[in-house]
């Protein structure tokens, strides 16, 4: 009974933490999606806001949610002013290139030394095909997209305690896992073990499907031969001439695969968020933010503006802020309405005049820890030596996953996302200075790719809890918190409405920011048109 009570009381966060401890960050990351943290986009291109927008609106934050609000409200006729903490638009939609600088909380300053044409996205780095909102804005604004390779069967899966610490090709582990299961199930079916569950006809269909699915031979066995090698690859590929015959690869037994636990890194291609086709803006994710800023027009966004207080009454909203270009002076902006897209991790520290329920909601949502390290290498050894062209390698090392650039294939140099960590691993990396994060990434990465130390040139390390404008990666809702507070986050409070990925069922995704913003400005516009008391 005690065990039943303990299991029933587990929160989603507890469960994911346990998954992360047992299987590593890569497994936890997949579990986040399979537990429904990300949902399907409900976007349909919205009609123009009905009626002519009159009055003024302050938008706080020029991330994707703030940019959508400024663009759509400006089109509707409102006079819009945006206050943005950073010296650029985009918020977490951010790209680092050579010459850029970044100073994190604690004072560590990094200067990006990437070669021309190379870049690193510390925040969002891919666009699912079913995120219709952001793809629609890209289409309308002329943002050129290109394929992003998430799943690559020739990338690696690495377990520090598996197969002598040697990385395994994803296709090999997946083929052996599927083949072993298919072989086992075929034996059970052949011995009548499924007779109570399926008809004789269905059993024959099942056996044939298992042969195709698992690469089994004519006797429904997963053994060395053409059927298994067609799935896991060959020991020697086919060639021309008298010695061109391929050599079949030797499968690993199901028990070895299970005990190695490398199967925990499989299944990415099955998860809705990562299914092909995925996309990316050509030249860096910040192309989207730049396109929004261009469409919004000059003079609307004020950069380097740190919001310090938000007040409202029945006549309007007053926002106090500090201009980094003139330190020490506090300024104020007034407007009829306010769309606040400041991350809750920051907003919870700013005096804001809203209801007690909304204040409690703002304080109730912690932010996920995440760390990324981008390394420039003098040659693309993953292509030249390992025949890996894009995709992701999963590990149970503190670096989490590593991803190979989908762009620039065949060129000399490249920037690899050499570490993408969550949870405990991200906290570990966040506690280190940037130089040590990079050094540790090289050290751990060399276990998968021994070429790391020799090919490394320079790098950038971003730990999101040390990013001053965000203090975290994304809003981490638990089931209990969402039930108690989500409605208050999304509701309009007087003349103030909140928006951002934290006000959506697609946290961590740019699509969530866009959908939340469209919902928020619809509420604001209805209130403005129908009267403040509506």
Order of alpha helices (4+ residues) and beta strands (2+ residues): alpha-alpha-alpha-beta-alpha-beta-beta-beta-beta-beta-beta-alpha-beta-beta-beta-alpha-alpha-alpha-beta-beta-alpha-beta-alpha-beta-beta-beta-beta-beta-alpha-beta-alpha-beta-alpha-beta-beta-beta-alpha-alpha-alpha-beta-alpha-beta-alpha
